[in-house]
């Protein structure tokens, strides 16, 4: 197997799969996803640009047959493979698909596709297949599952201590056992990642935390037992070969070990991959806003919210890769914060709505992206400039600096640092998404085509849209004049995070003395009122308590007793009058 770098173009319509695979491949040395696209048209455009600049920049295309489900999509996928082979006859093609029909796969093989792996293939096996195809070979999954005949040599690892000679009838059983082990460990790891991410959510109820902690312990025990039950060492003791697994290069093997353990020497790319993978897992949670603060993205359907957040995460990953390649220094990072956020916002709008998308407005065809990008100054003032702890997150991912949050310094590889970084990352994604939606609400809020493509059913009428926009307007006023000065005075940042029940909010401590000094006008008055309230409240409370006690004493001991005496006197007077009247009557009835 060649050691030359593997540079691939990934084509798949599933945004979750694209992002997940890209993040997984980032941790593998000598493997680089040059571009990750959704459509065949975008792939051909990128390949055409690459052919003009550097034809060797991509040495493998990995693709899915359309959406992998409908017959029409599969036929279009075959047609695209045929077109790709005609345009670039020397470019290897690997089909990474959920398609399993033998006839369709044989048709793909006949038109020039070089290999096939089903989705769900373990990462080591997938990377080995990619490398094999990129080096000019072929890899077809069903061929690797075939029984090796007695005349077929077994590939023995170079460091093997003994030659394994076994009947060929044992090999399918060993392969089955190994597939069961890998499948079980993969499922356990996926569930364990999801449970661990939920445990890191702030404000989780005690009962839910206890249940999740128990699930995590059970998953760890299950993984340990599975590794012991069907481990490679046990297979060797039973004279079952381990050499039937795809051979791995030394670099790939070390990368996989690096992904499975946390080390002080963790590379920035691996650190980023682990953090982004946790974020991808949490993006599967419901995205309903459970706070009392309206967000711009609340108007979107949940699938559109998720798509937008995934896109921003993907573009952030690309931006970080570009910053690493540019050899950026830490002081430049702090100086360029505004530019970085601005670029991320612009590329998110362009990719989400489509660079050439148009809409008919007042009998004119208007490019959506150009119209929205005109609002950069407003978005930057209201949203982008107020996103907290951005430089700390970038520095953590690029330079592996410690995170100083809540007056505590967290080591880079600690679980606490990852948890804090995840909160900052989630808030960044949500706020940039708000920035993407804000100009849409300002300029195209009530356009029918926009409502049909993006809005949820609860916010689709003109009245509801206007009510929502008014709520957002009041939010900005309250934030600028009351909530933000209060947060500055209390030395904290408000963060929006993704919790199991939806989008929630939390706060973290951060020194904000410089911002406090710069406050003026109404925000300054708010902080002075808060300070006055803090100063006078205890004394006023004591005074009110004393006055209240005096009032209670007067009401009960003075007025109450007086009223009691008066009442008793009245009752006695009434009694005496009744007695006199009775005596008078008795005397009048006597005979004279």
Secondary structure, 3 states (H helix, E strand, C coil): CCCCCEEEEEECCCHHHHHHHHHHHHCCCCEEEEEEECCHHHHHHHHHHHHHHCHHHCCEEEECCCCCCCHHHHHHHHHHHHHHHHHCCCCCEEEEECCCCHHHHHHHHHCCCCEEEECCCCHHHHHHHHHHHHCCCCEEHHHHCCCCCCCCCCCCCCCCCCCCCCCHHHHHHHHHHHHHHHHHHHHHHHHHHHHHHHHCCCCCCHHHHHHHHHHHHHHHHHHHHHHHHCCHHHHHHCCCCCCCCCCCCHHHHHHHHHHHCCCCCCCHHHHHHHHHHHHHHHCCCCCCECCCCCCHHHHECHHHHHHHHHHHHHHHHHHHHHHHHCCCCHHHHHHCHHHHHHHHHHHHHHHHHCCCCEEEECCEEEEHHHHHHCCHHHHHHHCHHHCCCHHHHHHHHHHCCCEEECCEEECCCCHHHHHHHHHHHHHHHHHHHHHHHHHHHHHCCCCHHHHHHHECHHHCCHHHHHHHHHHHHHHHHHHHHHHHHHHHHCCEEEEEEEECCEEEEEEEECCCHHHHHHCCHHHHHHHHHHHHHHHHHHHHHHHHHHHHHHHHHHHHHHHHHHHHHHHHHHHHHHHHHHHHHHHHHHHHHCCC
